[in-house]
Amino acid sequence: MNNNWQKSISIDSNIRFGKPTITGTRICVSDILSWLSQGMSMEEILLDFPELKKEDILAALAFAANRENITKIIAA
């Protein structure tokens, strides 16, 4: 798994309301995940958003996987 997602993902309260974004863009991790879940290929995303690199898409996936791994359910 790509453990270098920290280099590609930024969280800034002044950009997209503090959502995790690809550094240097206004593209959220959630945008990339939504596009992939709707069936867009990496190639299609890269064509539509030339400011992205393949590594950015992989970083978004690694970020989401990391969040999933650290999410815990706390019983009320």
N, C-alpha and C positions, 0 to 999 in steps of 0.2 A: 504494500500500500504506500502511496505517496505521502510521506511524513513531512514534506516541505510545503504544505499548503499555507503555512504561516507567512511565507514570502509572497504569496499571491492574494491573500484575503485580508481585507482591512475592515475595521469597524470604526466609523466616525459619525458622531451624533449629528453632524452637519450635512451628511450625505445619505440620502434615502432613509431619513429618520433613524439612522443608526443600525440599519440592517447590514449584515455582512455583504460586502461587495468585492468585486475583483479590483485590486489596487490600481488606481489611476483611471478608473472608469466609474460609471454610475450603474453598472450591471450587477444586480444582486445574485447571490448564490441561489436564492429561491427562483429567480428568473431562469437560470440555467437548468435547474432541476425540473421546472415546469416544462420547459421546451423539450427536454429529453423524455419526460414522462408522456408527452403528447406525440412522441414518435419522431421528433426531429433527430437527424443524425448529427454527429459532431461536425461533419463536413458542411451540412446545411447551416448550422449555427455559425461556423467560422466564415461562411460566405455572407451571411446576413449581418454579422458583426465583426468586421475585419480588425477591430482593435483587440479582439480576443486571440489567444493562442491555444493550441491543443492543451498545453500545460495548465492553462487557466480553467478549462473545463474539468480536467482531471483533479485539479486542486479543489474545485467546488464539490466534486463527488467525495473526495477525501475529507473535506471539512464536514460534510453531511454525515459521513460514516463515523467520524470522530464524535460528533454531537450525539449520534445514536448510541455509541458505546458508553458515553458518560451519563446518559439520561437514566434517571432512577425514579421509580414510582415510590412515593412515600405514603404509607397508609394513614388515613385520617383518624 
